[in-house]
Amino acid sequence: MEESATLAMAKKARELKASGIDIISLSLGEPDFKTPKHIQEAAKAAIDEGKYFSYPPVAGYQDLREAIAKKLRDENGIEKAKAENIVVSTGAKHSIANVFMCTINEGDEVVIFSPYWVSYAEIIKLAGGVPVLIEGTLENNFKATAAQLEAAITPRTKSVIYSSPCNPTGSVFSKEELEAIAAVVLKHENLIVIADEIYELINFVGKNYSIASFPGMFERTVTVNGFSKGYAMTGWRVGYICAPLEIAKACEKMQGQFTSGGTGIAQRAALAGIAGDQGPSKEMAAAYFRRRELVMGLLKDIPGIKTHVPEGAFYFFPDVTSFFGKSAHGHTVKDADDLCLYLLDVAHVSLVTGGAFGAPSCIRLSYAASDEELVEALKRMKKALGELV
């Protein structure tokens, strides 16, 4: 199993920072905001109440599951969502692992819309499956198409996974694009879709469409979401799925044997997040949009960088092939891996290679950082990249 590239780069950046080097880390997909106050207060109240110290139900507290189902019906148009379809887990990554462990047999194929989040392929392989990539390009905003999906399906294909808004590209599938994907899926009996919507609340183009809301797709879709990104709750570790009942029950059984239910206090905090004041989440999304505009302007000022305009999440995913084959400061840049190491060593900016996301011509830059850090990081990058010859 490969180590997570994002976590590996973040670890390296922390080690350098601990040694006294001024590292600006733009590698982790982690909000730089604090968890909203009302969510913190709900957790404190749950501790004081003293009712949530014992083992919680494996699939999550009933009131949290009901609140999630209500949110999915009201906001996402998933009219069939009920509490029985919801399984709350220790983060969305755990949710995805549950789904693949329960639905993949040895040798089954899973089509991944690429570029993709780093852990998809490794979790699929751990479950005995075979990742099959269909690749989007910079020219079409990194969005693979329904036609590519159709061409990739074989008798061994068990499922399809994508994220929208996408990590690492920030691309968002339109209603029409998702309808085309749904039409392909419905032509193939027993094929299921895993729709990763963890960045749903950080969307700059309007409504976020859930494929499970389309005709015939509830029974064929596992919707994955959580609280880490939109509510700045990365360390609380709360994610969930909404799935057809047989998959939800299988995931509950699997989770019961591996981890049992997620932490009770974190679940009470999550309930305050999803059922309470949404103002802080909207303020964070507005801040990300402003930062996107800031970084877009700074990237355009760096010769050799090619990028699209992200429509959501908090990443840029520029093409950096113009720097391949160049050298400076004892480094020769052969690929995106080398370029990230060069920028870490010379510019003291931590980024992630696109190879980890299925796009070796790119690097990922997170703009979940302060304006001051972003301006300084891009200034350092411009200088270091300008020295490559």
Disulfide bonds with the S-S distance in Angstrom:
none
